[in-house]
Amino acid sequence: MSFIRRYWHLAFVGVCGVFALCLIVPFITAALSPVERSKVPVFEPVYGLPVPPVAISDNAIAALIEKRKLVEHYAERVFFKSESTREWGTFCKTRHGVLSVHHVTANGIPAHGPKLTPALSLKASDFAFLTFDPETAPADVPAIRPGATYWIIGFPAGDTDGEVIRVRAYTDDMTPIGYWFAVEEQAPGIGPEGVLGGISGSCLVDDTGAVVAVVYANGFSKLDEGDTWALANPIRSALREAQGAVPSTALSFLPRQDVPQIAVGRHAIIDRGE
């Protein structure tokens, strides 16, 4: 008993030490862990509305994040406002600089979006070089491969999130200059619905991530290969024209068979009746 009375405080200190160690170990382990940890973000309401209890899968969230990254990398939304009209469009960002189409940049300086004006516009072929050097060698831009899959990345009118639209290269055209792409099914059970106003100026991107063309018109011709179309101006062709080649619109007397027609009227991207 005398031993316990003499050394009881050592046992008490030992028990307290073990208890303190149990409390400290989780913090030490977390600090030394190679796994990066971050605080769970607290999101403020965006619209101020109650959020319905809808379950969203991890795959759906990943797809939204991927889409957002692609749109921000390739496209800038532009909006033009005047006393008589409102116009939307897209500026296409490439590794060589920014491009768009003439019928978008002809609206002037955007009210929203990058305050860029063309260094060179090709009105006949509806193409605009903004910060992209028109003296760039055409061979520096990949050629379009017939039958290959591509993606249109841009902003339809009024859309602030942007779209990524899968298409397939179909055929080139001479009246006017361009290359037709068949719009493909975008999701299971949802057929192609077409490209809309505001998408003009969007990038057309290949499977390596290279921008090969700029979108400027649409069509709904019923052909064996499809009935929903997007017309894009190949960057290679625009560079050749900027450097002195004859634009293909000058060759409009050539016959056109099994080629989509540009949409006109309320469903058209651009009024080609000018």
C-alpha positions as MATLAB code, in Angstrom:
seq = 'MSFIRRYWHLAFVGVCGVFALCLIVPFITAALSPVERSKVPVFEPVYGLPVPPVAISDNAIAALIEKRKLVEHYAERVFFKSESTREWGTFCKTRHGVLSVHHVTANGIPAHGPKLTPALSLKASDFAFLTFDPETAPADVPAIRPGATYWIIGFPAGDTDGEVIRVRAYTDDMTPIGYWFAVEEQAPGIGPEGVLGGISGSCLVDDTGAVVAVVYANGFSKLDEGDTWALANPIRSALREAQGAVPSTALSFLPRQDVPQIAVGRHAIIDRGE';
ca = [
       0.000    0.000    0.000;
       2.833    2.329    0.782;
       4.115    1.783   -2.794;
       0.757    2.805   -4.312;
       0.508    5.863   -2.034;
       4.008    6.837   -3.031;
       3.708    6.429   -6.826;
      -0.034    6.866   -7.591;
       0.627   10.176   -9.317;
       2.777    8.422  -11.935;
      -0.149    6.163  -12.906;
      -2.426    9.192  -13.067;
       0.014   11.019  -15.365;
       0.285    7.910  -17.560;
      -3.494    7.597  -17.981;
      -3.767   11.305  -18.834;
      -0.966   10.937  -21.369;
      -2.679    8.014  -23.124;
      -5.958    9.935  -23.235;
      -4.255   13.030  -24.706;
      -2.456   10.891  -27.283;
      -5.751    9.410  -28.440;
      -7.050   12.910  -29.033;
      -3.940   14.114  -30.896;
      -3.236   11.098  -33.169;
      -6.056   11.774  -35.713;
      -4.772   15.304  -36.282;
      -1.179   14.121  -36.730;
      -2.282   11.392  -39.172;
      -4.279   13.867  -41.260;
      -1.377   16.314  -41.400;
       1.069   13.647  -42.586;
      -1.315   12.009  -45.078;
      -0.325   12.371  -48.784;
      -4.016   12.720  -49.711;
      -4.953   16.352  -50.274;
      -7.906   17.463  -48.197;
     -10.026   20.528  -48.650;
     -12.936   22.033  -46.835;
     -16.385   21.164  -48.114;
     -17.571   24.294  -49.931;
     -20.715   26.018  -48.777;
     -22.713   27.239  -51.763;
     -24.944   30.257  -51.629;
     -28.284   30.004  -53.488;
     -27.916   31.205  -57.069;
     -31.552   31.794  -57.962;
     -33.001   32.203  -54.498;
     -35.426   29.321  -55.052;
     -35.885   26.156  -52.984;
     -33.889   23.324  -54.549;
     -36.010   20.235  -55.363;
     -34.729   16.970  -53.859;
     -33.422   15.581  -57.141;
     -30.624   13.024  -57.000;
     -27.720   13.767  -59.380;
     -25.280   10.982  -60.167;
     -21.524   11.417  -59.963;
     -21.331   10.749  -63.714;
     -23.771   13.580  -64.428;
     -21.778   15.970  -62.251;
     -18.529   14.924  -63.954;
     -20.106   15.506  -67.377;
     -21.232   18.998  -66.380;
     -17.758   19.867  -65.116;
     -16.125   18.503  -68.289;
     -18.520   20.475  -70.489;
     -17.871   23.673  -68.544;
     -14.108   23.271  -68.900;
     -14.371   22.663  -72.653;
     -16.639   25.664  -73.226;
     -14.447   28.014  -71.200;
     -11.328   26.813  -73.021;
     -12.659   27.233  -76.565;
     -15.451   29.820  -76.576;
     -16.388   33.329  -75.496;
     -20.033   34.401  -75.458;
     -20.735   37.760  -77.107;
     -23.896   39.851  -77.057;
     -24.618   42.953  -79.127;
     -27.211   45.545  -78.207;
     -28.462   48.460  -80.264;
     -31.608   50.591  -80.302;
     -33.275   48.334  -82.868;
     -31.943   44.808  -82.325;
     -30.248   42.275  -80.103;
     -27.707   39.822  -81.515;
     -25.779   36.900  -80.045;
     -22.660   35.100  -81.209;
     -19.496   33.283  -80.219;
     -15.794   34.097  -80.427;
     -13.664   30.995  -81.037;
     -10.368   30.694  -79.128;
      -7.598   28.738  -80.859;
      -3.920   28.278  -80.070;
      -3.150   30.814  -82.836;
      -5.642   33.441  -81.664;
      -9.329   34.375  -81.716;
     -11.657   33.895  -84.705;
     -15.334   34.421  -85.463;
     -17.579   35.070  -88.458;
     -18.261   38.282  -90.330;
     -22.011   38.403  -89.690;
     -21.298   38.355  -85.924;
     -18.455   40.888  -85.827;
     -20.355   43.193  -88.219;
     -22.552   44.102  -85.233;
     -19.697   46.185  -83.806;
     -18.149   45.972  -80.358;
     -19.919   43.509  -78.037;
     -21.951   44.891  -75.152;
     -20.967   41.700  -73.287;
     -17.888   39.668  -74.061;
     -14.356   40.472  -75.265;
     -14.108   43.956  -76.791;
     -12.436   42.743  -79.985;
     -12.798   43.956  -83.560;
     -11.568   42.123  -86.672;
      -8.059   42.557  -87.981;
      -9.425   41.160  -91.261;
     -12.928   40.187  -92.400;
     -13.785   38.015  -95.400;
     -17.336   39.069  -96.153;
     -17.864   36.748  -99.137;
     -16.996   33.662  -97.085;
     -18.286   35.031  -93.754;
     -15.059   34.772  -91.772;
     -13.342   37.112  -89.311;
      -9.775   37.116  -87.995;
      -9.697   38.849  -84.610;
      -6.348   38.157  -82.927;
      -5.491   35.220  -85.228;
      -2.757   36.265  -87.697;
      -4.171   35.867  -91.252;
      -0.616   35.289  -92.504;
      -0.388   32.020  -90.585;
       0.605   29.105  -92.817;
      -2.519   27.083  -93.751;
      -0.582   23.862  -93.127;
      -0.335   24.830  -89.436;
      -4.047   24.006  -89.098;
      -5.246   20.385  -89.465;
      -7.349   19.518  -92.514;
     -10.911   18.259  -92.121;
     -11.205   14.479  -92.511;
     -14.388   13.218  -94.257;
     -16.435   10.958  -92.002;
     -14.522   11.911  -88.852;
     -16.207   13.011  -85.630;
     -15.904   16.620  -84.501;
     -17.461   18.822  -81.832;
     -19.011   22.274  -82.083;
     -18.305   24.297  -78.929;
     -20.066   27.620  -78.449;
     -23.043   29.566  -77.113;
     -26.547   29.424  -78.616;
     -28.540   32.641  -78.219;
     -29.375   33.409  -74.604;
     -27.329   30.459  -73.303;
     -24.745   31.390  -70.679;
     -23.474   27.844  -70.084;
     -22.520   26.901  -73.640;
     -22.979   23.693  -75.611;
     -20.797   20.858  -76.909;
     -22.434   19.319  -80.003;
     -21.132   16.166  -81.687;
     -21.085   16.223  -85.504;
     -19.681   14.171  -88.388;
     -17.802   15.612  -91.369;
     -19.865   15.088  -94.538;
     -18.731   17.106  -97.573;
     -17.237   20.392  -98.647;
     -19.297   23.014 -100.481;
     -18.566   25.700 -103.023;
     -21.611   27.957 -102.833;
     -20.768   29.453 -100.434;
     -17.446   28.319  -99.029;
     -17.686   25.770  -96.273;
     -17.827   22.210  -95.114;
     -21.047   20.482  -94.093;
     -21.266   18.462  -90.874;
     -24.117   16.118  -89.968;
     -25.364   16.778  -86.431;
     -25.487   13.482  -84.533;
     -27.579   12.175  -81.668;
     -26.463   14.044  -78.567;
     -27.868   11.667  -75.943;
     -29.641    8.277  -75.969;
     -33.143    8.744  -77.299;
     -32.592   12.408  -78.219;
     -32.070   12.897  -81.933;
     -30.198   15.830  -83.494;
     -32.065   19.087  -82.982;
     -29.847   21.418  -84.960;
     -27.580   24.347  -84.182;
     -29.257   27.644  -83.342;
     -28.627   31.352  -83.573;
     -25.736   32.516  -81.389;
     -23.703   29.422  -82.224;
     -22.272   31.352  -85.187;
     -18.552   31.831  -84.664;
     -18.210   28.667  -82.606;
     -15.141   26.451  -82.763;
     -15.264   23.152  -84.573;
     -12.801   20.891  -82.734;
     -11.255   17.566  -83.737;
     -10.468   14.599  -81.483;
      -6.978   15.942  -80.725;
      -8.379   19.233  -79.425;
      -7.331   21.253  -82.490;
      -9.724   23.860  -83.913;
     -10.199   23.241  -87.654;
     -13.165   25.446  -88.626;
     -15.636   28.102  -87.496;
     -19.400   27.476  -87.661;
     -21.616   29.991  -89.455;
     -24.818   28.438  -90.876;
     -27.223   25.530  -90.500;
     -29.445   23.400  -92.709;
     -32.221   20.800  -92.521;
     -31.981   19.082  -95.915;
     -33.240   15.484  -95.858;
     -30.454   13.335  -97.295;
     -29.508    9.689  -96.828;
     -26.745   10.720  -94.400;
     -28.986   12.843  -92.200;
     -31.360   15.804  -92.075;
     -29.753   18.182  -89.565;
     -26.622   20.039  -90.625;
     -24.062   22.637  -89.592;
     -21.936   24.564  -92.097;
     -18.451   25.610  -91.025;
     -15.708   27.586  -92.731;
     -12.391   25.653  -92.622;
      -9.587   27.771  -91.197;
      -7.243   26.476  -93.903;
      -9.558   27.793  -96.645;
      -9.943   31.168  -94.918;
      -6.172   31.516  -94.593;
      -5.672   30.730  -98.286;
      -8.297   33.336  -99.205;
      -6.717   35.906  -96.863;
      -3.396   35.236  -98.572;
      -4.737   35.774 -102.086;
      -6.546   32.643 -103.232;
      -9.873   32.999 -105.072;
     -12.774   32.409 -102.627;
     -14.931   29.441 -103.538;
     -18.003   31.698 -103.817;
     -16.520   32.747 -107.152;
     -17.042   29.148 -108.330;
     -20.815   29.130 -107.777;
     -21.492   27.946 -111.320;
     -20.279   24.448 -110.377;
     -23.035   21.821 -109.978;
     -24.096   20.858 -106.456;
     -25.563   17.402 -105.897;
     -26.422   15.703 -102.612;
     -25.293   18.788 -100.702;
     -27.384   20.314  -97.885;
     -28.979   23.703  -98.381;
     -28.526   26.581  -95.963;
     -31.603   27.145  -93.812;
     -33.533   30.362  -94.340;
     -36.308   31.984  -92.335;
     -36.996   31.707  -88.607;
     -34.882   28.563  -88.075;
     -31.788   29.903  -89.845;
     -28.628   30.960  -88.052;
     -28.182   33.809  -90.524;
     -30.324   35.410  -93.212;
     -28.507   34.582  -96.448;
     -30.885   36.690  -98.501;
     -28.702   39.784  -98.193;
];
